[in-house]
Amino acid sequence: MYFYYYNIMTTITLEIPESATDDISNLVKAKGGNILSIHNDDEDLSENEVELLKRGLKEALSIKEGKVKSIPFSELWND
């Protein structure tokens, strides 16, 4: 007899008060989830800045998953 375990993930979109962001983020991470997007409600950020944040988040998740090798801090600031 074989049992297969599939880690099925669901993507949801929530609109929550800014004050609840940390609590919800911690709950999602505690349950094994990831925060996958950044929504721009802050009009002080340009679209370019939001895109850079999204790209950085994707890169961080790739490093966490072992898909991309990180660069040590000592190599970034080699004066």
MARMAR-150754 format. One record per atom (N, C-alpha, C, CB): residue number from 1; atom name; x, y negated, z. Coordinates in nm, 4 decimals. Each point is the difference from the previous one (the first is absolute). Last residue first. Glycine has a CB too. Example, Ala and Ser with C-alpha at 12.3 -4.5 7.8 and 13.67 -1.06 7.14 Angstrom:
BEGIN
k | a | px | py | pz
2 | N | 1.2850 | 0.2250 | 0.7080
2 | CA | 0.0820 | -0.1190 | 0.0060
2 | C | -0.0770 | -0.1090 | 0.0730
2 | CB | 0.1184 | 0.0628 | -0.2145
1 | N | -0.0894 | 0.5092 | 0.2075
1 | CA | -0.0890 | -0.1190 | 0.0000
1 | C | 0.0900 | -0.1200 | 0.0000
1 | CB | -0.1892 | 0.1173 | 0.1246
END
This chain:
BEGIN
k | a | px | py | pz
79 | N | 3.5580 | -4.6709 | 0.0426
79 | CA | 0.0725 | -0.1263 | -0.0251
79 | C | 0.1471 | 0.0184 | 0.0145
79 | CB | -0.1934 | -0.1277 | 0.0795
78 | N | -0.2676 | 0.4156 | -0.1315
78 | CA | 0.1410 | 0.0311 | -0.0009
78 | C | 0.0793 | -0.1240 | -0.0373
78 | CB | -0.0494 | 0.2390 | -0.0594
77 | N | -0.4539 | -0.0805 | 0.1506
77 | CA | 0.0700 | -0.1200 | 0.0468
77 | C | 0.1494 | 0.0286 | 0.0119
77 | CB | -0.2065 | -0.0764 | 0.1244
76 | N | -0.0764 | 0.4177 | -0.2858
76 | CA | -0.0713 | -0.1177 | -0.0468
76 | C | 0.0766 | -0.1275 | 0.0333
76 | CB | -0.2160 | 0.1224 | 0.0276
75 | N | 0.3608 | 0.3070 | 0.1205
75 | CA | 0.0293 | -0.0193 | -0.1420
75 | C | -0.0710 | -0.1230 | -0.0560
75 | CB | 0.0306 | 0.2468 | -0.0233
74 | N | -0.0985 | -0.1116 | 0.4756
74 | CA | 0.1422 | -0.0365 | -0.0143
74 | C | 0.0391 | -0.0216 | -0.1470
74 | CB | 0.0500 | 0.1311 | 0.2087
73 | N | -0.4857 | 0.0323 | -0.0875
73 | CA | 0.0153 | -0.1430 | 0.0250
73 | C | 0.1443 | -0.0457 | -0.0236
73 | CB | -0.1872 | 0.0124 | 0.1666
72 | N | 0.0082 | 0.4221 | -0.4296
72 | CA | 0.0341 | -0.0401 | 0.1370
72 | C | 0.0210 | -0.1514 | 0.0103
72 | CB | 0.1055 | 0.2252 | 0.0368
71 | N | -0.4330 | 0.0266 | -0.3839
71 | CA | 0.1319 | -0.0631 | -0.0014
71 | C | 0.0311 | -0.0440 | 0.1433
71 | CB | -0.0262 | -0.0784 | -0.2439
70 | N | -0.3056 | 0.5039 | 0.0528
70 | CA | 0.0100 | -0.1367 | 0.0520
70 | C | 0.1435 | -0.0507 | -0.0085
70 | CB | -0.1934 | 0.0444 | 0.1540
69 | N | -0.0719 | 0.3245 | -0.4751
69 | CA | 0.1007 | -0.0145 | 0.1048
69 | C | 0.0061 | -0.1459 | 0.0443
69 | CB | 0.1333 | 0.1944 | -0.0938
68 | N | -0.5667 | 0.0903 | -0.1067
68 | CA | 0.1017 | -0.0993 | -0.0350
68 | C | 0.0966 | -0.0106 | 0.1171
68 | CB | -0.1609 | -0.1292 | -0.1508
67 | N | -0.1872 | 0.4365 | 0.1819
67 | CA | 0.0054 | -0.0058 | -0.1461
67 | C | 0.1094 | -0.0936 | -0.0492
67 | CB | -0.2435 | 0.0493 | -0.0063
66 | N | 0.0770 | 0.0621 | 0.4709
66 | CA | 0.1217 | 0.0626 | -0.0482
66 | C | 0.0141 | 0.0000 | -0.1508
66 | CB | -0.0076 | 0.1385 | 0.1997
65 | N | -0.3335 | -0.3402 | 0.1099
65 | CA | -0.0323 | 0.1329 | -0.0515
65 | C | 0.1220 | 0.0726 | -0.0557
65 | CB | -0.2277 | -0.0834 | -0.0516
64 | N | 0.2679 | -0.3635 | 0.2120
64 | CA | -0.0512 | 0.0802 | 0.1121
64 | C | -0.0273 | 0.1436 | -0.0439
64 | CB | -0.1013 | -0.2066 | 0.1012
63 | N | 0.2204 | -0.1062 | -0.4301
63 | CA | 0.1157 | 0.0306 | 0.0848
63 | C | -0.0433 | 0.0906 | 0.1148
63 | CB | 0.1081 | -0.2210 | -0.0598
62 | N | -0.4467 | 0.0574 | -0.2132
62 | CA | 0.0819 | 0.0964 | -0.0749
62 | C | 0.1230 | 0.0415 | 0.0791
62 | CB | -0.0804 | -0.1007 | -0.2136
61 | N | -0.1960 | -0.2395 | 0.3881
61 | CA | -0.0674 | 0.1300 | 0.0090
61 | C | 0.0789 | 0.1078 | -0.0743
61 | CB | -0.2217 | -0.1172 | 0.0175
60 | N | 0.3783 | -0.3241 | -0.0490
60 | CA | 0.0159 | 0.0490 | 0.1379
60 | C | -0.0659 | 0.1369 | 0.0170
60 | CB | 0.0053 | -0.2377 | 0.0836
59 | N | -0.0653 | 0.0149 | -0.4942
59 | CA | 0.1383 | 0.0462 | 0.0143
59 | C | 0.0233 | 0.0574 | 0.1402
59 | CB | 0.0757 | -0.1733 | -0.1678
58 | N | -0.4919 | -0.0254 | 0.0792
58 | CA | 0.0135 | 0.1248 | -0.0755
58 | C | 0.1404 | 0.0572 | 0.0138
58 | CB | -0.1735 | -0.0801 | -0.1620
57 | N | 0.0971 | -0.3411 | 0.3513
57 | CA | -0.0724 | 0.1028 | 0.0737
57 | C | 0.0110 | 0.1348 | -0.0702
57 | CB | -0.1581 | -0.1741 | 0.0866
56 | N | 0.3366 | -0.2032 | -0.3033
56 | CA | 0.0805 | 0.0369 | 0.1161
56 | C | -0.0657 | 0.1097 | 0.0826
56 | CB | 0.0905 | -0.2312 | 0.0043
55 | N | -0.3300 | 0.0481 | -0.3642
55 | CA | 0.1142 | 0.0774 | -0.0505
55 | C | 0.0880 | 0.0477 | 0.1152
55 | CB | -0.0045 | -0.1322 | -0.2142
54 | N | -0.3513 | -0.1583 | 0.3175
54 | CA | -0.0517 | 0.1312 | -0.0416
54 | C | 0.1136 | 0.0900 | -0.0470
54 | CB | -0.2185 | -0.1058 | -0.0650
53 | N | 0.3266 | -0.3392 | 0.1668
53 | CA | -0.0328 | 0.0742 | 0.1217
53 | C | -0.0515 | 0.1401 | -0.0334
53 | CB | -0.0531 | -0.2166 | 0.1160
52 | N | 0.1308 | -0.0767 | -0.4724
52 | CA | 0.1270 | 0.0399 | 0.0601
52 | C | -0.0228 | 0.0801 | 0.1284
52 | CB | 0.1091 | -0.2039 | -0.0991
51 | N | -0.4848 | 0.0142 | -0.1105
51 | CA | 0.0527 | 0.1107 | -0.0801
51 | C | 0.1330 | 0.0503 | 0.0552
51 | CB | -0.1158 | -0.0937 | -0.2009
50 | N | -0.0721 | -0.2879 | 0.4002
50 | CA | -0.0817 | 0.1172 | 0.0309
50 | C | 0.0510 | 0.1203 | -0.0775
50 | CB | -0.1997 | -0.1464 | 0.0450
49 | N | 0.3989 | -0.2648 | -0.1391
49 | CA | 0.0383 | 0.0456 | 0.1336
49 | C | -0.0786 | 0.1246 | 0.0405
49 | CB | 0.0566 | -0.2362 | 0.0623
48 | N | -0.1715 | 0.0259 | -0.4674
48 | CA | 0.1327 | 0.0611 | -0.0103
48 | C | 0.0449 | 0.0548 | 0.1351
48 | CB | 0.0576 | -0.1569 | -0.1877
47 | N | -0.4531 | -0.0960 | 0.1646
47 | CA | -0.0216 | 0.1335 | -0.0548
47 | C | 0.1326 | 0.0749 | -0.0131
47 | CB | -0.2030 | -0.0836 | -0.1235
46 | N | 0.1912 | -0.2848 | 0.5010
46 | CA | -0.0219 | 0.0003 | -0.1444
46 | C | -0.0249 | 0.1434 | -0.0458
46 | CB | 0.1466 | -0.2055 | -0.0297
45 | N | -0.2543 | -0.0125 | 0.5271
45 | CA | 0.0849 | 0.0901 | -0.0769
45 | C | -0.0334 | -0.0105 | -0.1483
45 | CB | 0.0172 | 0.1557 | 0.1972
44 | N | -0.2618 | -0.3932 | 0.1344
44 | CA | 0.1352 | -0.0547 | 0.0004
44 | C | 0.0960 | 0.0878 | -0.0798
44 | CB | -0.0459 | -0.1033 | 0.2229
43 | N | -0.4207 | 0.2019 | -0.1270
43 | CA | 0.0204 | -0.0795 | -0.1205
43 | C | 0.1383 | -0.0646 | -0.0040
43 | CB | -0.2449 | -0.0422 | -0.0058
42 | N | 0.0381 | 0.4972 | 0.2308
42 | CA | 0.0777 | -0.1169 | 0.0400
42 | C | 0.0325 | -0.0805 | -0.1247
42 | CB | 0.0976 | 0.1215 | 0.2006
41 | N | -0.3053 | 0.2997 | -0.2089
41 | CA | -0.0998 | -0.0962 | 0.0454
41 | C | 0.0668 | -0.1297 | 0.0420
41 | CB | -0.1490 | 0.1874 | 0.0739
40 | N | 0.2913 | 0.2786 | -0.3444
40 | CA | 0.0370 | -0.1401 | 0.0168
40 | C | -0.1203 | -0.0856 | 0.0356
40 | CB | 0.1857 | 0.0328 | -0.1620
39 | N | -0.0263 | 0.5061 | 0.2425
39 | CA | -0.0982 | -0.0849 | -0.0668
39 | C | 0.0316 | -0.1455 | 0.0321
39 | CB | -0.1769 | 0.1820 | 0.0115
38 | N | 0.4410 | 0.3193 | -0.0368
38 | CA | -0.0019 | -0.1285 | 0.0692
38 | C | -0.0967 | -0.0876 | -0.0774
38 | CB | 0.2412 | 0.0221 | 0.0872
37 | N | -0.1540 | 0.5499 | -0.0347
37 | CA | -0.0150 | -0.1240 | -0.0751
37 | C | 0.0001 | -0.1202 | 0.0921
37 | CB | -0.1277 | 0.1227 | -0.1741
36 | N | 0.1740 | 0.3509 | 0.3105
36 | CA | 0.0472 | 0.0005 | -0.1376
36 | C | -0.0101 | -0.1337 | -0.0720
36 | CB | -0.0650 | 0.2342 | -0.0040
35 | N | 0.1161 | 0.0479 | 0.5023
35 | CA | -0.0606 | -0.1232 | -0.0474
35 | C | 0.0573 | -0.0229 | -0.1394
35 | CB | -0.0289 | -0.0997 | 0.2371
34 | N | -0.0298 | 0.5932 | 0.0029
34 | CA | 0.0896 | -0.1098 | -0.0370
34 | C | -0.0820 | -0.1213 | -0.0400
34 | CB | 0.1767 | 0.1631 | -0.0753
33 | N | -0.2485 | 0.3214 | 0.4081
33 | CA | -0.0272 | -0.0776 | -0.1206
33 | C | 0.1055 | -0.1064 | -0.0243
33 | CB | -0.2417 | 0.0419 | 0.0334
32 | N | 0.1745 | 0.2788 | 0.3485
32 | CA | 0.0786 | 0.0498 | -0.1128
32 | C | -0.0218 | -0.0747 | -0.1292
32 | CB | -0.0085 | 0.2168 | 0.1072
31 | N | -0.1713 | -0.3039 | 0.3469
31 | CA | -0.0715 | 0.1104 | -0.0634
31 | C | 0.0716 | 0.0522 | -0.1239
31 | CB | -0.2113 | -0.0957 | 0.0870
30 | N | 0.3762 | -0.2790 | 0.1533
30 | CA | -0.0071 | 0.1087 | 0.0986
30 | C | -0.0691 | 0.1238 | -0.0575
30 | CB | -0.0051 | -0.1710 | 0.1832
29 | N | 0.0220 | -0.2314 | -0.4395
29 | CA | 0.1315 | 0.0647 | 0.0067
29 | C | -0.0006 | 0.1180 | 0.0973
29 | CB | 0.1078 | -0.2195 | -0.0556
28 | N | -0.4994 | -0.0425 | 0.0277
28 | CA | 0.0235 | 0.0671 | -0.1291
28 | C | 0.1325 | 0.0755 | 0.0031
28 | CB | -0.1329 | -0.1783 | -0.1195
27 | N | 0.0320 | -0.0903 | 0.4914
27 | CA | -0.0881 | 0.1159 | -0.0061
27 | C | 0.0242 | 0.0797 | -0.1285
27 | CB | -0.1714 | -0.1238 | 0.1372
26 | N | 0.3982 | -0.2857 | -0.0838
26 | CA | 0.0536 | 0.1015 | 0.0914
26 | C | -0.0846 | 0.1270 | -0.0023
26 | CB | 0.0918 | -0.1824 | 0.1452
25 | N | -0.2461 | -0.1889 | -0.3911
25 | CA | 0.1232 | 0.0533 | -0.0594
25 | C | 0.0590 | 0.1106 | 0.0867
25 | CB | 0.0443 | -0.2228 | -0.1061
24 | N | -0.4135 | -0.0133 | 0.2741
24 | CA | -0.0409 | 0.0888 | -0.1090
24 | C | 0.1231 | 0.0625 | -0.0650
24 | CB | -0.2067 | -0.1395 | -0.0405
23 | N | 0.2836 | -0.1806 | 0.3773
23 | CA | -0.0680 | 0.1174 | 0.0557
23 | C | -0.0365 | 0.1000 | -0.1093
23 | CB | -0.0897 | -0.1425 | 0.1854
22 | N | 0.2776 | -0.2744 | -0.3139
22 | CA | 0.0981 | 0.0862 | 0.0664
22 | C | -0.0641 | 0.1268 | 0.0547
22 | CB | 0.1329 | -0.2025 | 0.0583
21 | N | -0.4194 | -0.1279 | -0.2570
21 | CA | 0.0918 | 0.0611 | -0.0957
21 | C | 0.0969 | 0.0970 | 0.0659
21 | CB | -0.0194 | -0.2041 | -0.1386
20 | N | -0.3406 | -0.1013 | 0.3197
20 | CA | -0.0092 | 0.1456 | 0.0126
20 | C | 0.1014 | 0.0737 | -0.0869
20 | CB | -0.2407 | -0.0281 | 0.0511
19 | N | 0.1825 | -0.4575 | -0.0427
19 | CA | 0.0383 | 0.0423 | 0.1353
19 | C | -0.0032 | 0.1521 | 0.0187
19 | CB | -0.0886 | -0.2170 | 0.0828
18 | N | -0.0596 | 0.0016 | -0.4896
18 | CA | 0.1460 | -0.0047 | 0.0123
18 | C | 0.0443 | 0.0533 | 0.1363
18 | CB | 0.0071 | -0.1975 | -0.1565
17 | N | -0.4715 | 0.3742 | -0.0389
17 | CA | 0.0549 | -0.1254 | 0.0506
17 | C | 0.1520 | 0.0097 | 0.0158
17 | CB | -0.2173 | -0.0465 | 0.1185
16 | N | -0.0041 | 0.3505 | -0.4955
16 | CA | -0.0043 | -0.0099 | 0.1462
16 | C | 0.0537 | -0.1358 | 0.0428
16 | CB | 0.0281 | 0.2504 | 0.0235
15 | N | -0.1770 | 0.0936 | -0.4562
15 | CA | 0.0132 | -0.1428 | 0.0261
15 | C | -0.0213 | -0.0180 | 0.1488
15 | CB | -0.0807 | -0.0680 | -0.2335
14 | N | 0.2399 | 0.5071 | -0.1002
14 | CA | -0.0671 | -0.0588 | 0.1157
14 | C | 0.0175 | -0.1505 | -0.0003
14 | CB | 0.0365 | 0.2101 | 0.1309
13 | N | 0.0044 | 0.2717 | -0.4560
13 | CA | 0.0267 | -0.1432 | 0.0071
13 | C | -0.0831 | -0.0570 | 0.1139
13 | CB | 0.0504 | -0.0146 | -0.2497
12 | N | 0.1673 | 0.5331 | 0.1113
12 | CA | -0.1135 | -0.0852 | 0.0350
12 | C | 0.0457 | -0.1449 | 0.0017
12 | CB | -0.1062 | 0.1853 | 0.1360
11 | N | 0.2562 | 0.3543 | -0.3071
11 | CA | 0.0340 | -0.1422 | 0.0037
11 | C | -0.1261 | -0.0789 | 0.0313
11 | CB | 0.1893 | 0.0319 | -0.1662
10 | N | -0.0137 | 0.4980 | 0.2726
10 | CA | -0.1033 | -0.0864 | -0.0540
10 | C | 0.0464 | -0.1438 | 0.0130
10 | CB | -0.1819 | 0.1657 | 0.0592
9 | N | 0.4113 | 0.3724 | -0.0668
9 | CA | -0.0025 | -0.1370 | 0.0492
9 | C | -0.1127 | -0.0761 | -0.0696
9 | CB | 0.2495 | 0.0061 | 0.0464
8 | N | -0.0732 | 0.5314 | 0.0718
8 | CA | -0.0839 | -0.0859 | -0.0832
8 | C | -0.0071 | -0.1372 | 0.0640
8 | CB | -0.1351 | 0.1973 | -0.0824
7 | N | 0.4372 | 0.2517 | 0.1071
7 | CA | -0.0068 | -0.1263 | 0.0706
7 | C | -0.0750 | -0.0979 | -0.0897
7 | CB | 0.2179 | 0.0447 | 0.1269
6 | N | -0.2336 | 0.5115 | -0.0961
6 | CA | 0.0191 | -0.1172 | -0.0841
6 | C | -0.0155 | -0.1255 | 0.0850
6 | CB | -0.0847 | 0.1250 | -0.2032
5 | N | 0.1787 | 0.4356 | 0.2553
5 | CA | -0.0309 | -0.1248 | 0.0694
5 | C | 0.0308 | -0.1158 | -0.0931
5 | CB | 0.0495 | 0.1033 | 0.2261
4 | N | -0.1635 | 0.4584 | -0.2537
4 | CA | 0.0648 | -0.1170 | -0.0593
4 | C | -0.0465 | -0.1225 | 0.0747
4 | CB | 0.0150 | 0.1101 | -0.2268
3 | N | 0.0236 | 0.4550 | 0.3053
3 | CA | -0.0680 | -0.1244 | 0.0328
3 | C | 0.0795 | -0.1143 | -0.0615
3 | CB | -0.0947 | 0.0962 | 0.2163
2 | N | 0.0336 | 0.4755 | -0.2848
2 | CA | 0.0773 | -0.1225 | -0.0104
2 | C | -0.0875 | -0.1192 | 0.0360
2 | CB | 0.1459 | 0.1031 | -0.1774
1 | N | -0.1130 | 0.4738 | 0.2393
1 | CA | -0.0840 | -0.1162 | 0.0000
1 | C | 0.0897 | -0.1240 | 0.0000
1 | CB | -0.1859 | 0.1250 | 0.1214
END
